[in-house]
Structure formats: C-alpha cells, structure tokens
Amino acid sequence: MTIPIKNQILDKIKEKPGITDKELSKLLVKESIIITEGEYNKVLLDLEIMGLISVSWMTKDTKRIEIITTQEEDDEYKQQVEDTDEKDYEASFPGTE
C-alpha cells in the first residue's frame, strides 16, 4: 500500500520546520516522489486549508512552509464560567442540597 502524497509531504515538512517550497521540492525529488507543479501547489493548499501548515511568501518566487502546532491552553475564565453554570444548574432544582 502506498502512502498518500499529502502524508509524504507533511512528513517532510515536519522533519524540517520552516522549509521553503524549493527545498521541499528538492527533497521530494531525492525521495523519488514525482509530482507536477500543479499537484504540488494543490497539496500545499489542501494542507493549509486543513490547518496543518502555513504557507507565506518570502520573496517573489519563494514560499516559506511551516507546520502549525496547536497548544491547548487552560482558559481560566472559561473554566470559571463552566463551574458557575454547573453550580447554577444544580441549584435550580428545589429541595436538593
């Protein structure tokens, strides 16, 4: 079974954070992954739409590709609101303490 091209490209981006599109293209050629420029750009666009990578222009002809890492932060305010809502809900039932 072959690995989808999106996964192969995403793995290469994860290996080298902050890679340029030209460097990534060279890595793919080294790995014998043949892809047209149109398919290459479509895969990058799909990965960006899925929120996995960020593509930005460095120069007129060069794009910088970065992996997007998501960090779950504890939002104290949100937690307080949830706790208050839960207490209010429980208090809304008469005769229970």
N, C-alpha and C positions, 0 to 999 in steps of 0.2 A: 504494500500500500504506500502510495506516495504522500508526502506531506504537502498540504496546500501552500501555494506560493505566498499567501498572506502571512502564514505562520513562519515560513522561512525568512521572509523579510523582517518580520517583527523580532525574530530571534537575533538577527544580525544587528538590528538597532539596539537591542538590549545589551549585546556584547560591547558595543562602543557607543556610549551615550554622547550626544552632541555631534553626530556624524553628519557629513554633508552628503547631498544626493550623489555627487560624483564618486565619493569614496565608497558609498554603499553600492553603487553600480559596479565598481571595480571588484568589490568583494563577491558580488553575485556572479560575475564572470569567472573569478577564480574558483568558485564552488561549482562551476559548470551549470549554473542556473541561467538559462537563456530566456529572456523576456523582452518584448518590444518596448519602446519608449512610452507608447500609449498605455500598454498594460501596466507598466511600472508606475506611471503617474496615477492611473486609476486605483491601483493597490494602495499607494500612499494616501490618496484622497479618501478611500474607504476606511483605512486605519485611522485617519484624522477624524472622520465623521463618527466613528465608533468611540472616539475619545481615548484612544490608546497612544497616539503620538501627536506631536505638534510640529507643523512644518512652517518655517518662516524664511523669508528671503534675506540672504546675507549680502549678495551682490546681484547684479543684473542677471547673471547666469547660474548662480549657485544658491541652493536652498539648504538650510540647516534643519536637521531632523532630530527631534528629542523625544524620548519616551516620557509619557505622563505618569507620574506616580500619585496615587491618591492616598491621603492620610486621613484616617478617621480621627477627628478631634472631638474631645468631650466638650460639648457646649453646656456650660453650667446653667445659663439662663433657660435653655430648652429643657434641661433636666428638672429645674425648679418648677417650671410651668407644668410639666408632666406630673410631678409629685403633687402639686397643688390640685390639679384636675382630678387625680385619683382620690385624694382626700375629700374633695368636694362631692365627688360621685358617691363615695361610701357614706358621707354624711347626709346625703339626700334621702336615704332610707330611714324612715322614722322607727324608733324603738330598737335600733341596733346600736351597740356601742363597742 
